[in-house]
Amino acid sequence: MAGMKVVDTTLRDGHQCLWATRMSTPMMLPVLDRMDQVGFDVIELMGAVHFDTCVRFLGENPWDRLRLFRDRFQKTERQAIIRSKCALRFDLEPDDINLLWYELLVRNGIESLIAFDGLHDLKNLEGGLKHAKALGARTQGWLIYSESPVHTDALYVAKAREFLDCCDVDSLMIEDTSGILTPERLRTLVPALQAEIGSDVPLGLHTHNLAGLGQSLYIEAAKLGIDNIYTCIAPIADGNAPPAIQTTARNLRHYGYDIAVDDALLAEISQHFEDVAMRTGHPVGRPQDFDAASFDHQIPGGVMSNLVSQLEAAGLIEKLPAVLEECGRIRAETGWPIMVTPFSQFVGVQATLNVLTGERYKQVPDEMKKYALGYYGKLLSPVEPDVLDRLVENGSKNIALTPPTPEPALPGLRKRFPGASDEDLLLWHSFPEELVEGMFAATPDKTDYTGSPLLYLAEEIAKRPGLSRVFISKGATTADIRGD
C-alpha cells in the first residue's frame, strides 16, 4: 500500500506543548545526528516562541541553535513556522521587519516555511510567503481547524484557494491545534479540499492528542489520501503534544501503509529523551482519554501547559476548570477566534481575569482590546456588541479605536546599532534591551546529557543520606542494595 510521509516536530511542537518550550540545545544535541537518519520527510525545528524562550529563559542565542540545526540535519529538510505578520512579537510588525524575518530564517538554514494567521486573514502572509519563495524556500499554508458556526468546510475550501492564488504556496496542511478534529469531520473536510486543490498540491495533517483522538484521526487520514502527518518522538509526544510516531507507525503498518522510519533509531532517541526528562523533572507525554470539554474551550497544548504551570505557581490550580469553561464563553462572545497563538493566549488570560475578579471583562488586557478592534486582522465573525463595548470601555485608553499602520523600523535600528548583524538587529527590535544583553552575557546550559542514566541515578541516590535499601529494576535486570 502507498507510503505516508512523516514530519517530525519533537524539537518544535513537542517540547513547546509539554515542557513550555524549555528544552535547551544541550538536551537536543546528543540525538540530532540520529534524528537526521530516522527517515523523516521533514523535521520542524523552530518558531517565534522558541526565539522568545531562548532569549528570556535559556540564555541561548537562538540563531546559534538554528545554525547548529543547519549543520546537523544534512539529509532531512529543515522547517520553521511563521506566525502571521508578527515576526517575533504578537503585534503586527512593519513590512521590513517581517520580510527580514523570512529572509534570516532562510539564510540560516531553513528550507521550508509553514505559515499561519489565526484569523485566516491571508493578507498578513501574502508578501512574506512570496518573498520566501523567491529566496528558494518551499512554502506551505496552515488551514487552522476550529469548531464553530463560522469554521465550515466551505470556509476552509475558500481559504485553501486563497492560499494558492494569493500566497502562491506549494502545499497546504490542516492544523488541529486543539486536538478536536474528529474522523467523522475529516471525512467531509478532506474530500472537499482535495476537490478544490487537485492531486498536485500536497495536503498534510497535524493534530494534538489533547482529546485522545490523534491515532484514530491519522488512520482515517491515511485512508483519505493525506500526504503527510505530523508526529513527535515519545516521550515528547501525546497528551498536549502531537501523537507519538512509535504508535502511529505501528497502527498505520497494521493497516498496510508503508511508514519508512527506523524503529531502532527511534528507540535510542526515545531513551535519550526519557533520560533527559528524568534528570530535569520535565513531564513526559501520556496517551490521553477522550475529553469532551476540549470541544468547548479548545485550548491548544502549548497554552494548556503554560496555563496550568501559571495557576500552580499562583496556588490557584483549583480554578482551572472554571477558567477553561470561561474560555468557551469568551470564544462565543468575541467572534469565535481560533485557539491558536496569539489568540488562545489572549482568551486564556481574559478568562483567568474574569474568573479571579468575579466580574466579566472588568479588567481587559491590551491585546484583547486590540483583537476586538481589528489590530491583528479582519475578524471572521463580529464581537457581540455589548462585549465589544466592555472591551473598549475597560481597556486601555491609550489604544486608538483605529489601528495605525506600522512604520518601517530597519532604518532606525541600523542607525541605533551600527555594525550589528541583521540577526542581532531583529533580536534588539523584538525584545527589551536588558533581556538581549542578558542573553549575550549568559552562560548557557553546559550540562552533558550523554551520560549513563544508571550513573546519574546512583549519583542522585548518593545525595540522599540515611537510605537503608535501594531496589532498581529494568527488564530482567535487578539490583537490590542493602545497608549494614
N, C-alpha and C positions, 0 to 999 in steps of 0.2 A: 504494500500500500504506500501511498505518497508520504514523503517525509514532511516533518514540521520543523521550521526554523525556530531557534530559541535565542532570545535576547536575555542576557544576564544583567540584573540590576541590583546585585548584592551591595556593590560599593557605592551605589547612589540611593536607591529607594529602600533597600533592606534595612540598613542601619539608620536611615532617616526615620523610618516608621517604628523601629524597635528600640533604638538607642539614642533617640533625639539628635541624630546626626553626629554623635560623639566618637565615631571610630577614627582614631588617629592614623596617620600614614604608617608608622611602625607596626600597627596592628595588621595592616594590609600587606605590608612588604613581603613577608615570607612566602606568600602563596601567589603572587602576581604572575610569575612565570608559568606556574601550573595552570592558573586560570586561562592563560593565553592558549594552552594546549588542549583544553577540555573539548572544544568543538562548538563553542557558541558562535552564532552568526554575528552578533554584535555584543559588546559589553558597554553598558551605560554607566558613566563614571561620575559626573558632577552636574550640579546646577547652582543657582544663586545661593540657596540655603547653605551649601557646603562651603562656599566662599565666606559667607557670614560666620559660620561656626569656626572655621579655621582662624579668622581674624579675631573674633570675640572670645573664644573659649580655649582653643587648642594651641595658640601661639605658633601657628604654622603659616607660611606663605602659601596660599592656595595655588599660585602659579607654579611653584616648585612641585607641588603634588601633581598638577596636570602634566608638567613636562616629564615627570617620572613615569606616569602612565604612558605617555607617548613613547618613551624609550623601552618600556617593558612589554607593551602589547604590540607585537610585530605581526602576528597572524590574524588577529581579530579586530574588526572595525571598532573604532572608539567613538562613543556617542555622548553628547551633552544635551541638557534640557534647557529650553528658553521659556521664560515666563513673561508673556505679554510684551509690553513696551517699557518694562521696568528695569532692565539690566539687573543691577544688584540690590535694588530697593523695591518698595511697594508702590510708591507713586510713579506715575508715568514720567519718563525721562525725555529730554530733548533728543531729536533725531541723531545728533552727532555722537552722543553717548551710547545710544542703542546700536548704531552701526559699528562703533568701535568694539562693543561687547561681542558682537558676532565675529568681527574680524580677529579679535585677540583669541577667541576660542579656536578658530581655525588655525591661526598662526602657531598656537601652542599644542597642536596635535590632534584636535578634534576633527573627525572625518564626516560625522553625521550629526545633524542638529534636528531635534524634535521640539516643536514649539506649540504652545497653547495660550489661549486667552480665556480667562474664567467666565467672561460674558459672551464668548464667541463673537466678539467684535473684531473681525479679522483685519480691519484697517490698522489695528495695533501691531499686526505681524507682517503685513504685506511687504513693506520696504525692507525690513531686516531679512526675511526669508529669500527675497530676490537677490539681495546683496550677498548672502551666504552662498547661494547657488552660483553666482558669478565668480566667487572665490574658489569654487570647486567642491564645495561640501554637498553631501546628499541631504535633502530636506524632507521633513515629514510633519504632518499636521495632526494634532490631537483633536478628536471628537470626544469631549468630556461628557460621560454619561451621567444623567441625573433622573430621578423620579420626580416628576411634577406635571402639572397640567400643560406646561408650555414646552417641555422637552419630549416632543413626539418623534416618531420615525421620520415624518415629513421634515421636521426641523433639521435633523441630522443629515438627511439627504441633501437639503438645500445648502447646509454648511460644508458638506463634502465637496459639492460642486464649486462653492465659493473658494475653498482652499485650492482646488485645482486651477480654476480660471483666474483668480486674482493673486494668489500667492505662488502659483506655479510649483507646488510641492511634488516630490517624486513618489510619495506614498502617504498612506493615512493609517491612523490607529484609533481604535475605540479605547478610551481610557476610563476605567471604572474605579475612580479614586476611593469611593466609599464601600466598594465590595457588595453592591446591591443589585447588580445586573444578574438576572435570572436566566437559566437556559430557555425558558418559555419566551422571554422578551428577545433573546438573541435570535430566535428562530424567525422573528419578523424583521428585526433591525438589520441583520447581516444580508439577507437576500435583497432588501430594499436598497442598501448601499451598493451591493455588487451590481445590481441592475443599472444603477446610475453611473458608477465609475468604470465599469467594464473589468475584464480579466487582466488587463495590462498594468493596472495600478495595484500594488501590494496593499493588503489590508491586514493590520495586526490587532491584537487584543492584549490589554494589560488590566488585570484585576488585582484586588487585595482580598485576603481571607477573613475580613472582619466579621462577616455574617456566615461564614462556613460554606460558601458557595463556589469557591475557586476551582476545586478539582472537577466538579460536575460541569462547570461552565467551560473549562478547557476541553473536556471530552466533546461537548456539543460544538465548540468552535472548530475542532478538527473535522467533525462530520460535515460542517457547513462550508469548509474550504478556506478557513482563515489561514493566512500565510505564515504568521509568526506569533509567538506568545512570549510574554514577559514573566520570568520566574526569578527566584533567589535561591541561594545555596543554604540549606538548613545547616545550622540553627538560626541563621539570619533570614528567616522566612516564616510564613504563616502568621496567625494572629493578625496584628495590624499590617503586616507586610504582605507582599505577593506570595503566591503558592511556592512550595519547595520544588525545585527541579527534580529531586530524587523521586518524590511521589508522583509528580506529573509525568516523568518519563516512564515509570513503571505502569501507570494507568494507561497511557496512550499506546505503549507497546502491547499491552494486553488486548487492545482493540485493533492491533495490526499496523499501527503507524510507526514509521522509522524515526527515532529520535537519536541523532548521531552525536551523543555526548559520551565521554569516557567516564564510566561509573567508578573505576578505581581512583582516578584523579579527584573526582568529586568527593569520594570518601576521605581522601587525605586532606582536602581543603576544608571539608566539614569538621574534621577532627581539630584542625587548627583553630577554627572559629569557636568550637566548643571550649578549647583551652583558653582562648582569649576571654570569652565570657566568664569562665570560672575565675580567672585571675583578676578581672576588673570589676566583677559584680554586675555586669550588664545582663539584662534578661535575655532568654532565648525564646524564639517563637514556638508556639504550640498550635496544633490543629484546633480550629475553633468550631464550636457547635453553632447551629443556626440561631441567629439573633434578629428577631422580628423588629425590635426597636431601632435597628440600624436604618430601616426604611424611612423612619421619621426624621431623626437628627442628621443622618448621612455624614457624620464627622469622619474624615479620612484618617488613615493610620498614623501619619506623622503628627497630625494635630492632636489626635487622641492621646498619644504617648506624652506629648508636652502638656496637655490639659491635665492629665492625671498627675504628672510629676509636680505641676504648679499647685494643684489643690492639696496634694500631700504635703508639700513644703509649707503651705499655709495652715496646715492642720484642719482642712475643710473637705477631705475626701468624701465625707458622707453626703456632700452637696452634689456629687457627680450626677446621680440620676435626675435631679431637678434641673441641673444645667443642661443636660442632654435633651430633656423634654422641652425646655425653653428654646433650644436651638431650632427644633422643628417648628415651633410657633413663629419665631422670627423669620425663618425662611418664607413661610406662607405670607407674612405681612410685608415683606420687603422685596417682592418680585421674584421669588424662587431663585436666589443666587445658587450657583453650583458650589458645592462644598469642596473647593479646591483652593490652594493658595492663590491670592491672599484672603479670599472671601470667607473661607472656613475659619481662619483666624479672627476675622472681623466679627463674624456671627458668634463664635465661641466666647470672645471677650465680652460682647454685648450681653450674651446670655448669662455669663457669670455675674456681671454687674447687676442685671435685672434681678437675679436670684438673691444676691448678697444684700442689695439695698432694700429689697422688698417692694420696690416701685419700678415698674417697667419704663425704660427709656428716660429715667431721671438723670442718669449720667450717660453721656454719649461720647464715645471716643471720636477723635478727629476723623479717623479712617471710615467710620460708619457714616458720618455725615457726608464725607466726600463721595462715598459709594452712592448714596441716595441722590446726590446732586449730579452724578454723571462724570465725576473726575476720572474714573477708571475706564470709561467707555459707555456705550449705549446699552441700557438695560433691556433684556428681552421682554420683561413684564414690569409694569409700573409698581412703585411702592404705594401701599394703601394711603389715602390722603391724610387720615388722622395720624398715622405713624410718621409720615413724612413731616407733618407739622411739628411733632415732638422731636424728631431728629434735628430739624433745622433750629427750633427754638432752644433746645437744651444743649446743642453742640456749640463749639467754639464760635464766637462772633468774628473771629479773625479769618474764617473760611468764607471766601466770596461765594455768592449764590451762582455765579457763572464761572466755570473752570477756566483758568488762564492757560495760555499757550506757553509751554516751556521754552525758555530762551536757550540758544546754543551755549554750551558750557566749556568746550575744549579750549577756545582761545584764552579764556580767563585762567583755566587750570595750567596751561603751558606757561603763561606769564607768571603765575604764582609759584610753580615748581619747575623752574628752568633746569633742563638736563635730565629730568625724571623720565623713565621709560613709560610707554603707553600703558603697560600693565600696572605700574605703580600709580600712574595718574588716575586710573579707574578706581583703585583702592582708596586713594586720597579723596576722590569725589564722593565715594559711596558710604564711607564710614567716618565717624568722628575721629579727628586727628589723633587724639590720645590713644584710641584703640589701634590705629595703624602703627603709631610709634611703638606701642607696647608689643605688637606682633613682631615688628622688626627687631626689637630688643630681647624678645623672649627666647628662652632655651626650650625648644620643642621636646616632646616626649622622646627620650633616648632608650626606653625600655626595650630589651631584647625579648621578643616574643617567639623565639625559635627554640627555647629550652624545653626540656622534658617536663610534661605536666606532673609526672610522678615526683621528680626532683622538687618542683615547685610545691607540691603537696607536702613533701617531707619538710621543706623549709618553713612552711606555714605551721605545721604541727610543732616544730621545734620552738616556735614563738609562744606556744601555749603551755606554760609550766603546770605541773600538777596532774597531767593526764596519766592514768594508770593502765589504760589499754587503748590500742588503736587497731581497728579492723578495716582492711582495704580489700575490695573485691572488684575484679573486672573480668568478665567472661569466666574462663576456667581457672584464672589465677587469683589466689587469695594470699593475704599476708595478715597474720594475727600477732601483734606485738604487745607483750605484757610487761609491765614494770615489775620491779623486785617486790 
